[in-house]
Amino acid sequence: MPDVGFGEDIRPLFNDRDIGSMSSHFDLSSYEDVRANADSIYARLADGSMPCYGAWPAENVQRFRDWIDEGFAP
């Protein structure tokens, strides 16, 4: 069973400001949209260009990577 799930672990990392600022690219509140764009989102998180107000702490970026690597649990 995966340790990282979208609903409990990933979705709460994206605040309303993140969701609004990225809405023209993808819906960060949607499991399906985040899963479909996970590699692009991860690349932006890893290089610090997302979210727009400042880079996430390394542990949050790693949590997102773990979610991808563990198979995108809902």
PyMOL Python script that loads the backbone (N, CA, C, O; Angstrom):
from pymol import cmd

cmd.read_pdbstr("""\
ATOM      1  N   MET A   1       0.846  -1.188   0.000  1.00  0.00           N
ATOM      2  CA  MET A   1       0.000   0.000   0.000  1.00  0.00           C
ATOM      3  C   MET A   1       0.890   1.249   0.000  1.00  0.00           C
ATOM      4  O   MET A   1       1.831   1.339   0.789  1.00  0.00           O
ATOM      5  N   PRO A   2       0.599   2.199  -0.869  1.00  0.00           N
ATOM      6  CA  PRO A   2       1.425   3.411  -0.950  1.00  0.00           C
ATOM      7  C   PRO A   2       1.357   4.229   0.332  1.00  0.00           C
ATOM      8  O   PRO A   2       0.341   4.239   1.027  1.00  0.00           O
ATOM      9  N   ASP A   3       2.442   4.906   0.628  1.00  0.00           N
ATOM     10  CA  ASP A   3       2.507   5.760   1.805  1.00  0.00           C
ATOM     11  C   ASP A   3       1.982   7.161   1.528  1.00  0.00           C
ATOM     12  O   ASP A   3       1.591   7.868   2.458  1.00  0.00           O
ATOM     13  N   VAL A   4       1.966   7.577   0.256  1.00  0.00           N
ATOM     14  CA  VAL A   4       1.585   8.937  -0.103  1.00  0.00           C
ATOM     15  C   VAL A   4       0.349   8.890  -0.995  1.00  0.00           C
ATOM     16  O   VAL A   4       0.346   8.228  -2.034  1.00  0.00           O
ATOM     17  N   GLY A   5      -0.688   9.589  -0.585  1.00  0.00           N
ATOM     18  CA  GLY A   5      -1.914   9.658  -1.373  1.00  0.00           C
ATOM     19  C   GLY A   5      -2.240  11.100  -1.738  1.00  0.00           C
ATOM     20  O   GLY A   5      -1.860  12.030  -1.025  1.00  0.00           O
ATOM     21  N   PHE A   6      -2.937  11.279  -2.838  1.00  0.00           N
ATOM     22  CA  PHE A   6      -3.277  12.628  -3.294  1.00  0.00           C
ATOM     23  C   PHE A   6      -4.145  13.359  -2.277  1.00  0.00           C
ATOM     24  O   PHE A   6      -3.822  14.475  -1.869  1.00  0.00           O
ATOM     25  N   GLY A   7      -5.243  12.734  -1.869  1.00  0.00           N
ATOM     26  CA  GLY A   7      -6.202  13.409  -0.996  1.00  0.00           C
ATOM     27  C   GLY A   7      -5.635  13.825   0.345  1.00  0.00           C
ATOM     28  O   GLY A   7      -5.906  14.928   0.822  1.00  0.00           O
ATOM     29  N   GLU A   8      -4.856  12.958   0.953  1.00  0.00           N
ATOM     30  CA  GLU A   8      -4.326  13.237   2.288  1.00  0.00           C
ATOM     31  C   GLU A   8      -3.009  13.989   2.279  1.00  0.00           C
ATOM     32  O   GLU A   8      -2.762  14.819   3.154  1.00  0.00           O
ATOM     33  N   ASP A   9      -2.159  13.709   1.299  1.00  0.00           N
ATOM     34  CA  ASP A   9      -0.789  14.224   1.339  1.00  0.00           C
ATOM     35  C   ASP A   9      -0.468  15.287   0.302  1.00  0.00           C
ATOM     36  O   ASP A   9       0.253  16.238   0.604  1.00  0.00           O
ATOM     37  N   ILE A  10      -0.981  15.149  -0.903  1.00  0.00           N
ATOM     38  CA  ILE A  10      -0.579  16.044  -1.994  1.00  0.00           C
ATOM     39  C   ILE A  10      -1.520  17.232  -2.132  1.00  0.00           C
ATOM     40  O   ILE A  10      -1.065  18.376  -2.171  1.00  0.00           O
ATOM     41  N   ARG A  11      -2.813  16.984  -2.206  1.00  0.00           N
ATOM     42  CA  ARG A  11      -3.777  18.074  -2.394  1.00  0.00           C
ATOM     43  C   ARG A  11      -3.611  19.179  -1.343  1.00  0.00           C
ATOM     44  O   ARG A  11      -3.653  20.354  -1.706  1.00  0.00           O
ATOM     45  N   PRO A  12      -3.423  18.853  -0.055  1.00  0.00           N
ATOM     46  CA  PRO A  12      -3.266  19.923   0.942  1.00  0.00           C
ATOM     47  C   PRO A  12      -2.020  20.794   0.761  1.00  0.00           C
ATOM     48  O   PRO A  12      -1.943  21.883   1.330  1.00  0.00           O
ATOM     49  N   LEU A  13      -1.051  20.332  -0.019  1.00  0.00           N
ATOM     50  CA  LEU A  13       0.158  21.132  -0.249  1.00  0.00           C
ATOM     51  C   LEU A  13      -0.119  22.328  -1.165  1.00  0.00           C
ATOM     52  O   LEU A  13       0.604  23.324  -1.130  1.00  0.00           O
ATOM     53  N   PHE A  14      -1.162  22.222  -1.978  1.00  0.00           N
ATOM     54  CA  PHE A  14      -1.515  23.300  -2.903  1.00  0.00           C
ATOM     55  C   PHE A  14      -2.575  24.188  -2.265  1.00  0.00           C
ATOM     56  O   PHE A  14      -3.697  23.741  -2.029  1.00  0.00           O
ATOM     57  N   ASN A  15      -2.229  25.437  -1.984  1.00  0.00           N
ATOM     58  CA  ASN A  15      -3.203  26.344  -1.395  1.00  0.00           C
ATOM     59  C   ASN A  15      -4.019  27.043  -2.485  1.00  0.00           C
ATOM     60  O   ASN A  15      -3.766  26.857  -3.675  1.00  0.00           O
ATOM     61  N   ASP A  16      -4.988  27.840  -2.070  1.00  0.00           N
ATOM     62  CA  ASP A  16      -5.861  28.510  -3.032  1.00  0.00           C
ATOM     63  C   ASP A  16      -5.085  29.412  -3.984  1.00  0.00           C
ATOM     64  O   ASP A  16      -5.450  29.547  -5.152  1.00  0.00           O
ATOM     65  N   ARG A  17      -4.030  30.021  -3.494  1.00  0.00           N
ATOM     66  CA  ARG A  17      -3.212  30.890  -4.344  1.00  0.00           C
ATOM     67  C   ARG A  17      -2.520  30.068  -5.446  1.00  0.00           C
ATOM     68  O   ARG A  17      -2.462  30.493  -6.600  1.00  0.00           O
ATOM     69  N   ASP A  18      -1.998  28.894  -5.078  1.00  0.00           N
ATOM     70  CA  ASP A  18      -1.384  28.002  -6.069  1.00  0.00           C
ATOM     71  C   ASP A  18      -2.402  27.611  -7.131  1.00  0.00           C
ATOM     72  O   ASP A  18      -2.136  27.689  -8.330  1.00  0.00           O
ATOM     73  N   ILE A  19      -3.555  27.194  -6.671  1.00  0.00           N
ATOM     74  CA  ILE A  19      -4.602  26.720  -7.583  1.00  0.00           C
ATOM     75  C   ILE A  19      -5.003  27.823  -8.552  1.00  0.00           C
ATOM     76  O   ILE A  19      -5.125  27.590  -9.755  1.00  0.00           O
ATOM     77  N   GLY A  20      -5.208  29.025  -8.021  1.00  0.00           N
ATOM     78  CA  GLY A  20      -5.592  30.149  -8.869  1.00  0.00           C
ATOM     79  C   GLY A  20      -4.512  30.549  -9.856  1.00  0.00           C
ATOM     80  O   GLY A  20      -4.805  30.812 -11.022  1.00  0.00           O
ATOM     81  N   SER A  21      -3.273  30.598  -9.404  1.00  0.00           N
ATOM     82  CA  SER A  21      -2.196  31.070 -10.278  1.00  0.00           C
ATOM     83  C   SER A  21      -1.847  30.067 -11.378  1.00  0.00           C
ATOM     84  O   SER A  21      -1.318  30.456 -12.420  1.00  0.00           O
ATOM     85  N   MET A  22      -2.133  28.798 -11.163  1.00  0.00           N
ATOM     86  CA  MET A  22      -1.801  27.781 -12.171  1.00  0.00           C
ATOM     87  C   MET A  22      -3.017  27.318 -12.968  1.00  0.00           C
ATOM     88  O   MET A  22      -2.901  26.405 -13.785  1.00  0.00           O
ATOM     89  N   SER A  23      -4.177  27.928 -12.747  1.00  0.00           N
ATOM     90  CA  SER A  23      -5.415  27.443 -13.356  1.00  0.00           C
ATOM     91  C   SER A  23      -5.405  27.462 -14.882  1.00  0.00           C
ATOM     92  O   SER A  23      -6.145  26.705 -15.510  1.00  0.00           O
ATOM     93  N   SER A  24      -4.587  28.308 -15.483  1.00  0.00           N
ATOM     94  CA  SER A  24      -4.520  28.318 -16.945  1.00  0.00           C
ATOM     95  C   SER A  24      -3.689  27.153 -17.490  1.00  0.00           C
ATOM     96  O   SER A  24      -3.722  26.872 -18.688  1.00  0.00           O
ATOM     97  N   HIS A  25      -2.950  26.481 -16.616  1.00  0.00           N
ATOM     98  CA  HIS A  25      -2.116  25.349 -17.028  1.00  0.00           C
ATOM     99  C   HIS A  25      -2.720  24.009 -16.630  1.00  0.00           C
ATOM    100  O   HIS A  25      -2.782  23.081 -17.437  1.00  0.00           O
ATOM    101  N   PHE A  26      -3.164  23.916 -15.380  1.00  0.00           N
ATOM    102  CA  PHE A  26      -3.780  22.697 -14.862  1.00  0.00           C
ATOM    103  C   PHE A  26      -4.518  23.014 -13.568  1.00  0.00           C
ATOM    104  O   PHE A  26      -4.278  24.044 -12.936  1.00  0.00           O
ATOM    105  N   ASP A  27      -5.417  22.115 -13.183  1.00  0.00           N
ATOM    106  CA  ASP A  27      -6.208  22.286 -11.959  1.00  0.00           C
ATOM    107  C   ASP A  27      -5.543  21.506 -10.838  1.00  0.00           C
ATOM    108  O   ASP A  27      -5.641  20.281 -10.772  1.00  0.00           O
ATOM    109  N   LEU A  28      -4.867  22.230  -9.961  1.00  0.00           N
ATOM    110  CA  LEU A  28      -4.122  21.592  -8.878  1.00  0.00           C
ATOM    111  C   LEU A  28      -5.022  20.984  -7.806  1.00  0.00           C
ATOM    112  O   LEU A  28      -4.537  20.284  -6.918  1.00  0.00           O
ATOM    113  N   SER A  29      -6.310  21.239  -7.880  1.00  0.00           N
ATOM    114  CA  SER A  29      -7.232  20.625  -6.925  1.00  0.00           C
ATOM    115  C   SER A  29      -7.803  19.315  -7.451  1.00  0.00           C
ATOM    116  O   SER A  29      -8.512  18.614  -6.729  1.00  0.00           O
ATOM    117  N   SER A  30      -7.502  18.979  -8.696  1.00  0.00           N
ATOM    118  CA  SER A  30      -8.043  17.790  -9.349  1.00  0.00           C
ATOM    119  C   SER A  30      -7.016  16.664  -9.401  1.00  0.00           C
ATOM    120  O   SER A  30      -5.935  16.818  -9.971  1.00  0.00           O
ATOM    121  N   TYR A  31      -7.370  15.529  -8.797  1.00  0.00           N
ATOM    122  CA  TYR A  31      -6.486  14.360  -8.850  1.00  0.00           C
ATOM    123  C   TYR A  31      -6.127  14.021 -10.290  1.00  0.00           C
ATOM    124  O   TYR A  31      -4.957  13.819 -10.614  1.00  0.00           O
ATOM    125  N   GLU A  32      -7.136  13.960 -11.151  1.00  0.00           N
ATOM    126  CA  GLU A  32      -6.908  13.557 -12.541  1.00  0.00           C
ATOM    127  C   GLU A  32      -5.957  14.521 -13.254  1.00  0.00           C
ATOM    128  O   GLU A  32      -5.068  14.091 -13.989  1.00  0.00           O
ATOM    129  N   ASP A  33      -6.146  15.820 -13.035  1.00  0.00           N
ATOM    130  CA  ASP A  33      -5.308  16.808 -13.718  1.00  0.00           C
ATOM    131  C   ASP A  33      -3.881  16.810 -13.171  1.00  0.00           C
ATOM    132  O   ASP A  33      -2.921  16.916 -13.934  1.00  0.00           O
ATOM    133  N   VAL A  34      -3.748  16.693 -11.864  1.00  0.00           N
ATOM    134  CA  VAL A  34      -2.400  16.656 -11.282  1.00  0.00           C
ATOM    135  C   VAL A  34      -1.682  15.387 -11.719  1.00  0.00           C
ATOM    136  O   VAL A  34      -0.494  15.425 -12.040  1.00  0.00           O
ATOM    137  N   ARG A  35      -2.387  14.271 -11.732  1.00  0.00           N
ATOM    138  CA  ARG A  35      -1.763  13.022 -12.184  1.00  0.00           C
ATOM    139  C   ARG A  35      -1.327  13.135 -13.642  1.00  0.00           C
ATOM    140  O   ARG A  35      -0.214  12.739 -13.987  1.00  0.00           O
ATOM    141  N   ALA A  36      -2.186  13.667 -14.491  1.00  0.00           N
ATOM    142  CA  ALA A  36      -1.873  13.785 -15.920  1.00  0.00           C
ATOM    143  C   ALA A  36      -0.687  14.714 -16.179  1.00  0.00           C
ATOM    144  O   ALA A  36       0.013  14.563 -17.181  1.00  0.00           O
ATOM    145  N   ASN A  37      -0.462  15.668 -15.285  1.00  0.00           N
ATOM    146  CA  ASN A  37       0.608  16.655 -15.464  1.00  0.00           C
ATOM    147  C   ASN A  37       1.705  16.523 -14.415  1.00  0.00           C
ATOM    148  O   ASN A  37       2.483  17.455 -14.207  1.00  0.00           O
ATOM    149  N   ALA A  38       1.770  15.382 -13.762  1.00  0.00           N
ATOM    150  CA  ALA A  38       2.670  15.207 -12.620  1.00  0.00           C
ATOM    151  C   ALA A  38       4.133  15.485 -12.953  1.00  0.00           C
ATOM    152  O   ALA A  38       4.828  16.122 -12.162  1.00  0.00           O
ATOM    153  N   ASP A  39       4.607  15.029 -14.085  1.00  0.00           N
ATOM    154  CA  ASP A  39       6.018  15.247 -14.422  1.00  0.00           C
ATOM    155  C   ASP A  39       6.328  16.733 -14.602  1.00  0.00           C
ATOM    156  O   ASP A  39       7.358  17.220 -14.136  1.00  0.00           O
ATOM    157  N   SER A  40       5.442  17.436 -15.270  1.00  0.00           N
ATOM    158  CA  SER A  40       5.625  18.878 -15.472  1.00  0.00           C
ATOM    159  C   SER A  40       5.543  19.624 -14.146  1.00  0.00           C
ATOM    160  O   SER A  40       6.346  20.517 -13.877  1.00  0.00           O
ATOM    161  N   ILE A  41       4.573  19.254 -13.326  1.00  0.00           N
ATOM    162  CA  ILE A  41       4.435  19.888 -12.012  1.00  0.00           C
ATOM    163  C   ILE A  41       5.675  19.611 -11.169  1.00  0.00           C
ATOM    164  O   ILE A  41       6.218  20.517 -10.536  1.00  0.00           O
ATOM    165  N   TYR A  42       6.117  18.366 -11.162  1.00  0.00           N
ATOM    166  CA  TYR A  42       7.304  18.028 -10.382  1.00  0.00           C
ATOM    167  C   TYR A  42       8.519  18.835 -10.842  1.00  0.00           C
ATOM    168  O   TYR A  42       9.273  19.348 -10.014  1.00  0.00           O
ATOM    169  N   ALA A  43       8.710  18.947 -12.150  1.00  0.00           N
ATOM    170  CA  ALA A  43       9.857  19.706 -12.663  1.00  0.00           C
ATOM    171  C   ALA A  43       9.817  21.143 -12.159  1.00  0.00           C
ATOM    172  O   ALA A  43      10.855  21.697 -11.795  1.00  0.00           O
ATOM    173  N   ARG A  44       8.648  21.748 -12.132  1.00  0.00           N
ATOM    174  CA  ARG A  44       8.518  23.124 -11.651  1.00  0.00           C
ATOM    175  C   ARG A  44       8.753  23.213 -10.142  1.00  0.00           C
ATOM    176  O   ARG A  44       9.381  24.152  -9.653  1.00  0.00           O
ATOM    177  N   LEU A  45       8.240  22.224  -9.419  1.00  0.00           N
ATOM    178  CA  LEU A  45       8.474  22.213  -7.969  1.00  0.00           C
ATOM    179  C   LEU A  45       9.961  22.032  -7.664  1.00  0.00           C
ATOM    180  O   LEU A  45      10.507  22.696  -6.783  1.00  0.00           O
ATOM    181  N   ALA A  46      10.605  21.133  -8.395  1.00  0.00           N
ATOM    182  CA  ALA A  46      12.014  20.819  -8.148  1.00  0.00           C
ATOM    183  C   ALA A  46      12.937  21.988  -8.482  1.00  0.00           C
ATOM    184  O   ALA A  46      13.943  22.198  -7.804  1.00  0.00           O
ATOM    185  N   ASP A  47      12.597  22.753  -9.526  1.00  0.00           N
ATOM    186  CA  ASP A  47      13.473  23.874  -9.871  1.00  0.00           C
ATOM    187  C   ASP A  47      13.076  25.172  -9.158  1.00  0.00           C
ATOM    188  O   ASP A  47      13.709  26.209  -9.349  1.00  0.00           O
ATOM    189  N   GLY A  48      12.027  25.105  -8.341  1.00  0.00           N
ATOM    190  CA  GLY A  48      11.624  26.262  -7.546  1.00  0.00           C
ATOM    191  C   GLY A  48      10.789  27.294  -8.268  1.00  0.00           C
ATOM    192  O   GLY A  48      10.492  28.345  -7.701  1.00  0.00           O
ATOM    193  N   SER A  49      10.392  27.020  -9.529  1.00  0.00           N
ATOM    194  CA  SER A  49       9.590  27.989 -10.267  1.00  0.00           C
ATOM    195  C   SER A  49       8.098  27.897  -9.922  1.00  0.00           C
ATOM    196  O   SER A  49       7.297  28.713 -10.377  1.00  0.00           O
ATOM    197  N   MET A  50       7.747  26.924  -9.136  1.00  0.00           N
ATOM    198  CA  MET A  50       6.382  26.767  -8.675  1.00  0.00           C
ATOM    199  C   MET A  50       6.454  26.316  -7.229  1.00  0.00           C
ATOM    200  O   MET A  50       7.322  25.504  -6.907  1.00  0.00           O
ATOM    201  N   PRO A  51       5.621  26.778  -6.363  1.00  0.00           N
ATOM    202  CA  PRO A  51       4.592  27.786  -6.579  1.00  0.00           C
ATOM    203  C   PRO A  51       5.170  29.186  -6.746  1.00  0.00           C
ATOM    204  O   PRO A  51       6.350  29.427  -6.494  1.00  0.00           O
ATOM    205  N   CYS A  52       4.318  30.088  -7.173  1.00  0.00           N
ATOM    206  CA  CYS A  52       4.769  31.420  -7.562  1.00  0.00           C
ATOM    207  C   CYS A  52       5.282  32.251  -6.382  1.00  0.00           C
ATOM    208  O   CYS A  52       6.050  33.191  -6.589  1.00  0.00           O
ATOM    209  N   TYR A  53       4.883  31.932  -5.175  1.00  0.00           N
ATOM    210  CA  TYR A  53       5.276  32.745  -4.026  1.00  0.00           C
ATOM    211  C   TYR A  53       6.561  32.269  -3.368  1.00  0.00           C
ATOM    212  O   TYR A  53       7.003  32.860  -2.383  1.00  0.00           O
ATOM    213  N   GLY A  54       7.167  31.215  -3.894  1.00  0.00           N
ATOM    214  CA  GLY A  54       8.422  30.729  -3.344  1.00  0.00           C
ATOM    215  C   GLY A  54       8.482  29.219  -3.344  1.00  0.00           C
ATOM    216  O   GLY A  54       7.455  28.542  -3.284  1.00  0.00           O
ATOM    217  N   ALA A  55       9.675  28.704  -3.409  1.00  0.00           N
ATOM    218  CA  ALA A  55       9.864  27.256  -3.507  1.00  0.00           C
ATOM    219  C   ALA A  55       9.351  26.534  -2.266  1.00  0.00           C
ATOM    220  O   ALA A  55       9.401  27.058  -1.153  1.00  0.00           O
ATOM    221  N   TRP A  56       8.861  25.327  -2.487  1.00  0.00           N
ATOM    222  CA  TRP A  56       8.460  24.457  -1.383  1.00  0.00           C
ATOM    223  C   TRP A  56       9.694  23.979  -0.635  1.00  0.00           C
ATOM    224  O   TRP A  56      10.787  23.929  -1.199  1.00  0.00           O
ATOM    225  N   PRO A  57       9.520  23.628   0.629  1.00  0.00           N
ATOM    226  CA  PRO A  57      10.604  22.951   1.344  1.00  0.00           C
ATOM    227  C   PRO A  57      10.931  21.624   0.644  1.00  0.00           C
ATOM    228  O   PRO A  57      10.058  21.004   0.037  1.00  0.00           O
ATOM    229  N   ALA A  58      12.156  21.211   0.733  1.00  0.00           N
ATOM    230  CA  ALA A  58      12.609  19.987   0.051  1.00  0.00           C
ATOM    231  C   ALA A  58      11.754  18.777   0.409  1.00  0.00           C
ATOM    232  O   ALA A  58      11.509  17.926  -0.446  1.00  0.00           O
ATOM    233  N   GLU A  59      11.295  18.683   1.664  1.00  0.00           N
ATOM    234  CA  GLU A  59      10.500  17.514   2.047  1.00  0.00           C
ATOM    235  C   GLU A  59       9.149  17.465   1.329  1.00  0.00           C
ATOM    236  O   GLU A  59       8.632  16.377   1.074  1.00  0.00           O
ATOM    237  N   ASN A  60       8.573  18.613   1.002  1.00  0.00           N
ATOM    238  CA  ASN A  60       7.319  18.625   0.245  1.00  0.00           C
ATOM    239  C   ASN A  60       7.551  18.223  -1.208  1.00  0.00           C
ATOM    240  O   ASN A  60       6.749  17.491  -1.789  1.00  0.00           O
ATOM    241  N   VAL A  61       8.641  18.698  -1.790  1.00  0.00           N
ATOM    242  CA  VAL A  61       8.984  18.298  -3.155  1.00  0.00           C
ATOM    243  C   VAL A  61       9.214  16.784  -3.198  1.00  0.00           C
ATOM    244  O   VAL A  61       8.761  16.110  -4.123  1.00  0.00           O
ATOM    245  N   GLN A  62       9.907  16.265  -2.208  1.00  0.00           N
ATOM    246  CA  GLN A  62      10.155  14.820  -2.144  1.00  0.00           C
ATOM    247  C   GLN A  62       8.851  14.049  -1.958  1.00  0.00           C
ATOM    248  O   GLN A  62       8.684  12.979  -2.542  1.00  0.00           O
ATOM    249  N   ARG A  63       7.942  14.563  -1.170  1.00  0.00           N
ATOM    250  CA  ARG A  63       6.648  13.903  -0.985  1.00  0.00           C
ATOM    251  C   ARG A  63       5.914  13.793  -2.325  1.00  0.00           C
ATOM    252  O   ARG A  63       5.318  12.760  -2.631  1.00  0.00           O
ATOM    253  N   PHE A  64       5.964  14.871  -3.120  1.00  0.00           N
ATOM    254  CA  PHE A  64       5.336  14.831  -4.444  1.00  0.00           C
ATOM    255  C   PHE A  64       6.018  13.776  -5.313  1.00  0.00           C
ATOM    256  O   PHE A  64       5.342  13.009  -5.999  1.00  0.00           O
ATOM    257  N   ARG A  65       7.351  13.730  -5.290  1.00  0.00           N
ATOM    258  CA  ARG A  65       8.104  12.722  -6.052  1.00  0.00           C
ATOM    259  C   ARG A  65       7.735  11.312  -5.595  1.00  0.00           C
ATOM    260  O   ARG A  65       7.560  10.415  -6.420  1.00  0.00           O
ATOM    261  N   ASP A  66       7.620  11.120  -4.296  1.00  0.00           N
ATOM    262  CA  ASP A  66       7.247   9.801  -3.767  1.00  0.00           C
ATOM    263  C   ASP A  66       5.858   9.409  -4.262  1.00  0.00           C
ATOM    264  O   ASP A  66       5.631   8.247  -4.602  1.00  0.00           O
ATOM    265  N   TRP A  67       4.936  10.352  -4.306  1.00  0.00           N
ATOM    266  CA  TRP A  67       3.585  10.074  -4.809  1.00  0.00           C
ATOM    267  C   TRP A  67       3.662   9.563  -6.250  1.00  0.00           C
ATOM    268  O   TRP A  67       2.989   8.593  -6.600  1.00  0.00           O
ATOM    269  N   ILE A  68       4.461  10.196  -7.066  1.00  0.00           N
ATOM    270  CA  ILE A  68       4.637   9.753  -8.457  1.00  0.00           C
ATOM    271  C   ILE A  68       5.247   8.347  -8.468  1.00  0.00           C
ATOM    272  O   ILE A  68       4.724   7.441  -9.118  1.00  0.00           O
ATOM    273  N   ASP A  69       6.347   8.178  -7.748  1.00  0.00           N
ATOM    274  CA  ASP A  69       7.085   6.909  -7.769  1.00  0.00           C
ATOM    275  C   ASP A  69       6.280   5.740  -7.206  1.00  0.00           C
ATOM    276  O   ASP A  69       6.482   4.590  -7.596  1.00  0.00           O
ATOM    277  N   GLU A  70       5.364   6.047  -6.284  1.00  0.00           N
ATOM    278  CA  GLU A  70       4.555   4.998  -5.676  1.00  0.00           C
ATOM    279  C   GLU A  70       3.278   4.678  -6.459  1.00  0.00           C
ATOM    280  O   GLU A  70       2.502   3.812  -6.056  1.00  0.00           O
ATOM    281  N   GLY A  71       3.064   5.372  -7.571  1.00  0.00           N
ATOM    282  CA  GLY A  71       1.948   4.998  -8.437  1.00  0.00           C
ATOM    283  C   GLY A  71       0.709   5.868  -8.360  1.00  0.00           C
ATOM    284  O   GLY A  71      -0.378   5.427  -8.732  1.00  0.00           O
ATOM    285  N   PHE A  72       0.853   7.095  -7.885  1.00  0.00           N
ATOM    286  CA  PHE A  72      -0.253   8.068  -7.932  1.00  0.00           C
ATOM    287  C   PHE A  72      -1.481   7.639  -7.129  1.00  0.00           C
ATOM    288  O   PHE A  72      -2.594   7.695  -7.653  1.00  0.00           O
ATOM    289  N   ALA A  73      -1.319   7.225  -5.915  1.00  0.00           N
ATOM    290  CA  ALA A  73      -2.480   6.836  -5.103  1.00  0.00           C
ATOM    291  C   ALA A  73      -3.447   8.006  -4.975  1.00  0.00           C
ATOM    292  O   ALA A  73      -3.019   9.144  -4.782  1.00  0.00           O
ATOM    293  N   PRO A  74      -4.751   7.738  -5.081  1.00  0.00           N
ATOM    294  CA  PRO A  74      -5.738   8.831  -4.980  1.00  0.00           C
ATOM    295  C   PRO A  74      -5.800   9.453  -3.588  1.00  0.00           C
ATOM    296  O   PRO A  74      -6.581  10.377  -3.359  1.00  0.00           O
TER     297      PRO A  74
END
""", "prot")
cmd.dss("prot")
cmd.show_as("cartoon", "prot")
cmd.util.cbc("prot")
cmd.orient("prot")
